[in-house]
């Protein structure tokens, strides 16, 4: 019996690999001779670097970069086991969590650190960059990334404009002649699970600006500045990308990666499934086990368990979902490939207890699931 174990992380308690290890222990106590394949998963957000590094025996490299407020921060990127594929979470360098609430102002925050992580990954030998662009503190249209990679954004006097979405109003011309030449031969995939355009009522500033500290007046300014940036860039580049779905992701970083670097924007879970060769692994599997911290009606919108389940169902493989909590409206997942759901929490326990003993509860639940499968095989001669 071949069993694929492919959970996401359980936030604040278990990494995806730790969750997979606990599930494997539980199943092995009942089916010791089964063939287990652990594929730690993620959906392109927090934890993606760790999951892909764990899944491929890669490594993580720490790097000091420019934070969203221009101050140094310790960030990181992952290199997958092939030594050629780098995984970057922009939040590690340009994330909202790096900016104190009282200092949140997307007029001044920059994506420069994310560009510096990309450059560091190229220095490490990366030929393929996978970038998750969720959780940003920025609304600079990716200007900081382009500057960090060698592009020059110039004002009327021919001087470099400052950082942040506010400075884009000063942009008069672009010089990308010194953009890092290694980018021409790099495959760039961007994990993007939103479909917002760059500007307008559903654009980066209007929809996400307030979450990053923007007032109503700031939103108007930021939207105008992004449109101006796009006007200047698209005239210079001869391309139009601002209306593409996902262009408004991460304060417009999605647009700049499209326009300047010809990136592919994809659903995060699809990038991860491809990176770990999930399709090859699942073709001859007998069972897939997936999960995440909470499974509810929102899980069907691009979350890991559904991405895993849909891939498994293309080969008619049954799928079990395990979660820390299963909501009342979780029935929606049954229409998207998950056959059964289980919560690992043994009754009403304090949250601290659930976090502290998550591995134990996971292993016990997995053991009970395996025992039920064995019993069914015995009773019904499956």
LOPA-797088 format. One record per residue (C-alpha): residue in one letter; x, y, z. Coordinates in nm, 3 decimals. Each point is the difference from the previous one (the first is absolute). Layout:
% residues N
   r      east     north        up
   A         X         Y         Z
...
This chain:
% residues 382
   r      east     north        up
   X     0.000     0.000     0.000
   X     0.143     0.337    -0.107
   X    -0.102     0.302     0.208
   X     0.077     0.362    -0.090
   X     0.016     0.231     0.302
   X    -0.026     0.361    -0.117
   X    -0.115     0.245     0.269
   X     0.056     0.373     0.030
   X     0.140     0.139     0.323
   X    -0.219     0.033     0.307
   X     0.063     0.361     0.092
   X     0.167     0.063     0.337
   X     0.033    -0.372     0.073
   X     0.141    -0.222    -0.277
   X     0.197     0.054    -0.318
   X    -0.126    -0.192    -0.301
   X     0.279    -0.255     0.046
   X    -0.073    -0.040     0.371
   X    -0.366    -0.059    -0.083
   X     0.096    -0.256    -0.266
   X     0.234    -0.177     0.242
   X    -0.276    -0.031     0.262
   X    -0.248    -0.135    -0.254
   X     0.256    -0.253    -0.120
   X     0.067    -0.120     0.356
   X    -0.370    -0.051     0.061
   X    -0.050    -0.198    -0.321
   X     0.316    -0.204     0.044
   X    -0.126    -0.133     0.331
   X    -0.282    -0.166    -0.193
   X     0.153    -0.050    -0.347
   X     0.375    -0.040     0.064
   X     0.070    -0.143    -0.346
   X    -0.172     0.273    -0.202
   X     0.196     0.220    -0.240
   X    -0.014     0.355     0.136
   X     0.088     0.310    -0.204
   X     0.011     0.326     0.195
   X    -0.043     0.320    -0.201
   X    -0.020     0.305     0.231
   X    -0.225     0.254    -0.170
   X    -0.084     0.370    -0.005
   X    -0.211     0.237    -0.207
   X     0.258     0.265    -0.077
   X    -0.042     0.193     0.324
   X     0.178    -0.023     0.333
   X     0.176    -0.331     0.042
   X     0.055    -0.064    -0.372
   X     0.378     0.028     0.023
   X     0.018    -0.242     0.292
   X    -0.237    -0.249    -0.162
   X     0.182    -0.012    -0.332
   X     0.340    -0.019     0.166
   X    -0.123    -0.288     0.217
   X    -0.165    -0.177    -0.293
   X     0.315     0.008    -0.214
   X     0.283    -0.019     0.256
   X     0.102     0.356    -0.073
   X     0.130     0.271     0.228
   X    -0.082     0.348     0.127
   X     0.234     0.297    -0.021
   X    -0.039     0.308     0.217
   X     0.066     0.338    -0.159
   X    -0.001     0.354     0.140
   X    -0.198     0.223    -0.235
   X    -0.178     0.333    -0.009
   X    -0.324    -0.019     0.194
   X    -0.323     0.171    -0.103
   X     0.092     0.313     0.196
   X     0.353     0.012    -0.141
   X     0.157    -0.149     0.311
   X     0.202    -0.325    -0.008
   X    -0.194    -0.319     0.076
   X     0.109    -0.363     0.016
   X    -0.187    -0.188    -0.272
   X     0.049    -0.335    -0.173
   X    -0.055    -0.201    -0.314
   X     0.000    -0.372    -0.065
   X     0.190    -0.205    -0.253
   X    -0.168    -0.322    -0.103
   X     0.190    -0.326    -0.015
   X     0.085     0.040    -0.368
   X     0.223     0.294     0.092
   X    -0.149     0.204    -0.283
   X    -0.348     0.097     0.123
   X    -0.031     0.279     0.256
   X    -0.316     0.062     0.199
   X    -0.072     0.348     0.134
   X    -0.277     0.133     0.223
   X    -0.015     0.374    -0.057
   X    -0.147     0.040     0.348
   X     0.338    -0.105     0.142
   X     0.152     0.322    -0.135
   X    -0.294     0.233    -0.068
   X    -0.276    -0.135     0.222
   X    -0.260     0.191     0.194
   X     0.105    -0.174     0.320
   X     0.335     0.181    -0.025
   X    -0.167     0.342     0.042
   X    -0.137     0.110     0.338
   X    -0.367     0.098    -0.023
   X     0.073     0.364     0.080
   X     0.253     0.021    -0.287
   X    -0.203    -0.161    -0.277
   X    -0.004     0.231    -0.300
   X     0.008    -0.139    -0.355
   X     0.108     0.338    -0.132
   X     0.349    -0.079     0.133
   X     0.031    -0.380     0.027
   X     0.217    -0.173    -0.259
   X     0.039    -0.341    -0.163
   X     0.375     0.049    -0.036
   X     0.079    -0.282     0.243
   X    -0.191    -0.249    -0.211
   X     0.211     0.097    -0.300
   X     0.311    -0.044     0.212
   X    -0.114    -0.352     0.091
   X    -0.045    -0.075    -0.369
   X     0.353     0.124    -0.071
   X     0.139    -0.208     0.286
   X    -0.174    -0.308    -0.139
   X     0.157     0.066    -0.340
   X     0.338     0.034     0.171
   X    -0.060    -0.343     0.155
   X    -0.043    -0.151    -0.345
   X    -0.377     0.004    -0.041
   X    -0.130    -0.051    -0.352
   X    -0.365    -0.017     0.104
   X    -0.163     0.245     0.242
   X    -0.329    -0.076     0.172
   X    -0.139     0.301     0.186
   X    -0.299     0.016     0.232
   X    -0.128     0.357     0.009
   X    -0.252    -0.003     0.284
   X     0.011     0.202     0.322
   X     0.171     0.314    -0.131
   X     0.028     0.335     0.175
   X     0.049     0.178    -0.330
   X    -0.178     0.185    -0.279
   X     0.292     0.108    -0.216
   X    -0.090    -0.201    -0.310
   X     0.315    -0.208     0.048
   X     0.219     0.305    -0.061
   X     0.234    -0.103     0.280
   X     0.049    -0.345    -0.153
   X     0.092     0.148    -0.338
   X     0.242     0.244     0.163
   X     0.164    -0.278     0.204
   X     0.053    -0.201    -0.318
   X     0.177     0.282    -0.181
   X    -0.280     0.200    -0.160
   X    -0.002     0.376     0.043
   X    -0.316     0.203     0.058
   X     0.085     0.362    -0.072
   X    -0.159     0.337     0.067
   X     0.011     0.298    -0.237
   X     0.351     0.085     0.119
   X     0.125    -0.349    -0.083
   X     0.035    -0.099     0.364
   X    -0.133    -0.317     0.161
   X    -0.341     0.045     0.162
   X    -0.043    -0.092     0.365
   X    -0.168    -0.307     0.148
   X    -0.370    -0.066     0.037
   X    -0.321     0.050    -0.189
   X     0.001     0.371     0.071
   X     0.322     0.060    -0.192
   X    -0.140    -0.147    -0.323
   X    -0.159     0.336    -0.083
   X     0.353     0.131    -0.065
   X     0.078    -0.267    -0.260
   X     0.091     0.145    -0.340
   X     0.198    -0.276    -0.172
   X     0.140    -0.351     0.034
   X     0.344    -0.144    -0.067
   X     0.005    -0.379     0.004
   X     0.326    -0.036    -0.194
   X     0.173    -0.125     0.314
   X    -0.276    -0.233     0.116
   X     0.170    -0.320     0.120
   X     0.073    -0.192    -0.324
   X    -0.038    -0.334     0.178
   X    -0.374     0.062     0.010
   X    -0.023    -0.058    -0.374
   X     0.072    -0.370     0.049
   X    -0.193    -0.058     0.321
   X    -0.340    -0.164     0.024
   X    -0.213     0.219     0.226
   X    -0.321    -0.133     0.152
   X    -0.212     0.212     0.232
   X    -0.250    -0.146     0.245
   X    -0.299     0.230    -0.025
   X    -0.349    -0.089     0.122
   X    -0.176     0.332    -0.059
   X    -0.135     0.127    -0.332
   X     0.009     0.376     0.059
   X     0.124     0.228    -0.280
   X     0.265     0.261     0.073
   X    -0.226     0.305     0.033
   X    -0.362     0.105     0.034
   X    -0.272    -0.087     0.252
   X     0.122    -0.361     0.019
   X     0.367     0.088    -0.026
   X     0.293    -0.029     0.236
   X    -0.050     0.329     0.183
   X    -0.379    -0.006     0.031
   X    -0.031    -0.358     0.120
   X     0.318    -0.062     0.197
   X     0.129     0.348     0.085
   X    -0.213     0.047     0.313
   X     0.135    -0.327     0.145
   X     0.348     0.151    -0.026
   X    -0.083     0.328     0.171
   X    -0.132     0.209    -0.289
   X    -0.261     0.266     0.067
   X    -0.265     0.086    -0.261
   X     0.216     0.283    -0.130
   X     0.304    -0.228    -0.016
   X    -0.197    -0.254    -0.201
   X    -0.081     0.262    -0.263
   X     0.365     0.111    -0.017
   X     0.133    -0.356    -0.015
   X    -0.241    -0.099    -0.276
   X     0.096     0.304    -0.208
   X     0.369    -0.069     0.056
   X    -0.031    -0.364    -0.103
   X    -0.179     0.108    -0.317
   X     0.278     0.250    -0.069
   X     0.268    -0.266     0.058
   X    -0.181    -0.230    -0.241
   X    -0.030     0.277    -0.261
   X     0.373     0.072     0.008
   X     0.105    -0.365     0.016
   X    -0.236    -0.129    -0.265
   X     0.105     0.274    -0.241
   X     0.365    -0.090     0.054
   X    -0.052    -0.376    -0.010
   X    -0.261    -0.011    -0.273
   X    -0.224    -0.230     0.204
   X    -0.331     0.034     0.181
   X    -0.051    -0.214     0.310
   X    -0.199     0.209     0.246
   X    -0.335    -0.170    -0.066
   X     0.132    -0.355     0.030
   X    -0.151    -0.190     0.292
   X     0.243     0.013     0.290
   X     0.177     0.315    -0.115
   X    -0.121     0.174     0.315
   X     0.135    -0.268     0.235
   X     0.244     0.112     0.270
   X    -0.055     0.368    -0.066
   X     0.066    -0.037    -0.371
   X     0.304    -0.228     0.025
   X    -0.190    -0.249    -0.214
   X    -0.013     0.258    -0.279
   X     0.370     0.089     0.007
   X     0.105    -0.366    -0.002
   X    -0.222    -0.047    -0.304
   X     0.100     0.317    -0.182
   X     0.373     0.011     0.070
   X     0.093    -0.365     0.055
   X    -0.257    -0.195    -0.203
   X    -0.106    -0.205     0.301
   X    -0.268    -0.269     0.006
   X    -0.272     0.068     0.257
   X    -0.154    -0.323     0.127
   X    -0.203    -0.126     0.292
   X     0.235    -0.070     0.288
   X    -0.115    -0.356     0.055
   X     0.051    -0.081    -0.369
   X     0.360     0.118     0.013
   X     0.068    -0.209     0.309
   X    -0.167    -0.313    -0.140
   X     0.214     0.027    -0.311
   X     0.317     0.069     0.199
   X    -0.032    -0.320     0.204
   X    -0.108    -0.214    -0.300
   X    -0.328    -0.079     0.170
   X    -0.160    -0.133    -0.317
   X     0.272    -0.261    -0.048
   X    -0.026    -0.108     0.363
   X    -0.378    -0.032     0.012
   X    -0.062    -0.198    -0.319
   X     0.034    -0.341     0.163
   X    -0.097     0.099     0.356
   X    -0.274    -0.172     0.199
   X    -0.071     0.290     0.236
   X     0.084     0.367     0.042
   X    -0.006     0.174     0.338
   X     0.007     0.378     0.011
   X    -0.098     0.272     0.246
   X     0.059     0.338     0.160
   X    -0.073     0.180     0.324
   X    -0.363     0.076    -0.082
   X    -0.227    -0.136    -0.269
   X    -0.312     0.202    -0.077
   X    -0.198     0.134    -0.295
   X     0.291     0.228    -0.096
   X     0.229    -0.298    -0.050
   X    -0.143    -0.054    -0.349
   X     0.152     0.330    -0.118
   X     0.354    -0.101    -0.089
   X     0.103    -0.151     0.334
   X     0.236    -0.295     0.022
   X    -0.246    -0.282     0.086
   X    -0.216     0.072    -0.304
   X     0.295     0.036    -0.235
   X     0.132    -0.335     0.120
   X    -0.344    -0.161    -0.021
   X    -0.066     0.118    -0.355
   X     0.336    -0.131    -0.116
   X    -0.066    -0.334     0.169
   X    -0.349    -0.030    -0.147
   X     0.137     0.025    -0.352
   X     0.130    -0.352     0.072
   X    -0.305    -0.113     0.204
   X     0.200    -0.019     0.322
   X    -0.204     0.040     0.323
   X     0.088     0.298     0.219
   X    -0.024     0.047     0.376
   X     0.024     0.346     0.155
   X     0.131     0.057     0.352
   X    -0.026     0.335     0.178
   X     0.048     0.161     0.336
   X    -0.359     0.118    -0.023
   X    -0.280    -0.084    -0.241
   X    -0.270     0.266    -0.031
   X    -0.374    -0.051    -0.038
   X     0.014     0.121    -0.358
   X     0.285    -0.232    -0.099
   X    -0.235    -0.225    -0.200
   X     0.089     0.211    -0.303
   X     0.328    -0.189    -0.035
   X    -0.182    -0.325    -0.077
   X    -0.090     0.145    -0.339
   X     0.365     0.066    -0.076
   X     0.170    -0.335     0.043
   X     0.027    -0.065     0.374
   X    -0.177    -0.319     0.102
   X     0.019     0.021     0.380
   X     0.096     0.257     0.264
   X     0.144    -0.046     0.347
   X     0.089     0.243     0.276
   X     0.299    -0.087     0.216
   X    -0.122     0.184     0.311
   X    -0.135    -0.241     0.265
   X    -0.299     0.201     0.116
   X    -0.007     0.347     0.151
   X     0.359     0.080     0.094
   X     0.170     0.336     0.059
   X     0.168     0.144    -0.308
   X     0.339    -0.016     0.172
   X    -0.050    -0.370     0.062
   X    -0.097    -0.061    -0.363
   X     0.319     0.173    -0.119
   X     0.229    -0.166     0.255
   X    -0.124    -0.353    -0.065
   X    -0.077     0.033    -0.370
   X     0.247    -0.270    -0.108
   X    -0.138    -0.244     0.255
   X    -0.360     0.070    -0.103
   X     0.092    -0.029    -0.367
   X     0.168    -0.336     0.048
   X    -0.292    -0.135     0.202
   X    -0.255     0.114    -0.259
   X     0.205    -0.151    -0.281
   X     0.024    -0.327     0.189
   X    -0.378    -0.010     0.047
   X    -0.059     0.072    -0.368
   X     0.239    -0.278    -0.098
   X    -0.165    -0.240     0.244
   X    -0.342     0.080    -0.148
   X     0.131    -0.071    -0.349
   X     0.147    -0.332     0.118
   X    -0.328    -0.092     0.169
   X    -0.196     0.081    -0.315
   X     0.236    -0.217    -0.204
   X    -0.057    -0.287     0.243
   X    -0.377     0.037     0.025
   X    -0.068     0.051    -0.367
   X     0.293    -0.198    -0.142
   X     0.121     0.301    -0.193
